């Protein structure tokens, strides 16, 4: 089936927010007596904030009734940091223009909540290019479950097999593949050689590197 739509993850793919999430979590988690290592942060990248906090509160035996406050505090802190020092990742303009020129429908499928989505797409100035936005924040299951990608395809009025997804996390890659979509991964530099990326259809080092020749391989 011919590819006709592209769906982007948001955090860590379009905006360099993963370090900001880590910073915010470290600042808030300190209140509860623990800090995460880079490896621990990587383990839960791509999860929703609710799942992320519950995961680590359970691991460190923090009462789960405290989790909702921590979730809100981390999200609020991330929004502050995005507005203060967020930056688009290399190739965002290129990749959007690439698919606009080819008349692709364009969507966003993210684990983040609507408040942060609104801040990021306005900050990046991409709101007019998106025909659909799907958030896993309120769904029964988030990534690696495929529902957020299936919802985005439905909003775009396309079959999932017509979609290319761009992801930067393992959980997101699994979600895209489970939705029967083509998946292009753009890993963080320190994760480039991880063999788990072999499950993707294509691995690139930057959105800037995507081109017609690579799309033909999909």
Buried (B, 14 or more C-beta within 10 A) or exposed (E): EEBBBBBBBBBBBBBBBBEBBBBBBBBBBEEBEBEBEEEBBBBBBBBBBBBBBBBBBEEEEBEEEEBEEBBBBBBBBBBEBBEEEBEBBBBBBBBBEBBEEEEBBBBBBBBBBEBBBBBBBEBBEBBEBBBBBBBBBEBEEBBBBBBBBBBBBBBBEBBBEBBBBBBBBBBBBBBBBBBBBBBBBBBBEEBEEBEEBEEBBBBBEEBBEBEEEEBEEE
